[in-house]
């Protein structure tokens, strides 16, 4: 059988992107010919683990930036792809997220390759949430050019035209079926499960373990977006009167978001009980999770967060940590199914504090949640090794 040639599209530079990396490694290992078109990062590497990288230079003038926001077809990507496919044939264009799907479909009209839409999240709802943090003239322009109504309409049109949809969670699949009347067999769910090597090949930074050994660490690690509910966790700390409980926030966000968190900490006199650390290299992620006593995903509940799930949730379970998550349906479903932690009402600081305290005061519960998380991932095969088989089987079936 002829080896299938797959061309992935990604609007930002690569690496890093944890989902793209995991999918690419799985497909390469299965013998597929894989390439990726991404935004130019100025670096000279054009191969990643056997995947050829094509880098699209973006025009940097203000008119080009506005056009990229305003137009449905991405001008830089379309021009680059048109030239590339004149010279090289691909069986499938695998598009990461909604923004480049219309561009891929335009290329399909001309060259006939199949298009797979890998929808990492509910993008229209994401745009609505991200726009909330933009104010003034800049915010007005962003909302005018890039908004929920625009992308919901685009989503409705393109999901009917693509050959296959990949969703991250069942909730996203169900939304596609209900809102856009998409046939169930057109959608496969390939979730953000973690690779076993995250634990098996991890190295521990003992200096970090020692630094926090006298604290009961409640850890959040990842991006500091406004929709992630980190403010709920910070506010929740004022209801916990245990001086050894430390909320450790590892990651970064916009200057506006970080300043908001710092103000919350100061307003509630939590300087000694909440610590913000900047973005850390991926090789340190395991150590931070290892030193934690509880790991959290405190997302606010909205149409965006209710239709996706972060990789970190499965990482937490693989490291054997009790988990506290908000009541976003995918988070609550997985934590209840695995019995690896507790669920608090999204956006409710008091309920967050109550769940943290419940685990803090009960060593048996800590051990139970730890054991159950490990069982759910390793013994019950909720790992990327198992999940990636769906992606490989799909491509072999085309």
C-alpha positions, 0 to 999 in steps of 0.5 A: 500500500502506498504511504499516505502523505499528510500535511499538517497546518498550524498557525503559530510557530512549531515547536512547541505544541504538545498536542501537535507533537504527540500526534506527529510522533504517533503518525511518524512511528506508524510509518506515515509521511508527515510534513507541517506548515507553520508560522516562521519563527526565524530559526533554521531547523526544518526537520522535527523528529522526521517531520519536514517543516515548512515555515510561512513568513508573515508580512509584518506591516499593520495592513497585513496584520489587520487583513489576517484578522479580517479575512476568512482565508489566511493570505500568507498561508494560502499563497504559501500552500498554493505554491507548495502544492504546485510542486508536491502532492499530499493526500490529506491536509490535517488542520490544527484548529478552526482558523486555518480550515477555510484556507485548507478547504480553498486549497482542496477546491484547487488540488483535491486533497482531503481535509481533516479538521482537528478542533482543539477547542470551541474556537468561536467561544474561545474568541469571545472569552479572549476578547473580554481581556481587551479594552479601549480602541484595540479591544473594539477593533479586535471585537469588530474583526474577530468575534463569536458570531463570525467564527460560529458562522464559519464553523457551521459552514466548514464542518459540513465541508471537511472530510473528517472532524477530530474532537478533543472530548465527547462534549465537543463531539456532541456540540457539533452534532447538536448545533451543526447537525453533523453525522456522528460517524464524521467525528472521532474523539482523540483526547489530550491523554498523556504519554507514559514517557512523561513519567517514565523518562522524567528527571527530578530536580531535587532542589525544588523538592527540598525548597517546598518540603515544609509546605502543603502545595496546591499547584496550578501549572500552565497558561494564565488566561482569564478563563482559567479560573486562577482568580477563583483559586487565589480568592479561595486561599483567604478561606483557608486558615492553614499557614502551611498551605501554599498556592503555587502558580507556575506559568504566565499570561498577559501583563494585565492578567498577571497584574490582576493576580498580584493585586488580588494577592495584595488585597487579600494579604496573601503574599506569604500564601500564594506564589507566582513563578514564571514560565518553566521549561517542560523538563521541570513540569514533572518536578513541580507536579511531583512536589505538589500535594494537590494539583488543580484545574480551576477553569471558569465554566463557559461555552469554551471551557465546557468543550475541551480538556487540558493535557495537565489533568492526565499528567496530574493523575500519572504523577499520582496527585489528588486533583481539584477541578471546577465543574466544567463538564469534561473536567468533572466527568473525568475526575468522577469517572477516575475517582481521582479528586474532588469537584468544586462549583466553577467560579466559587472561591469558598467551594474551592477552599472547601474541597482543598481543605477536605483533601488536606485534612484526610490522609486516607483520601489523599492516598485513595485519589493518588492510587485511583489516578495511577490506576486510571491512567496506567492500568486502565489504559487512559494513556496517549499510547492507547488514545493515539491508536484511534488516530492511526486507525483513522488514517489507515482507513482512508 
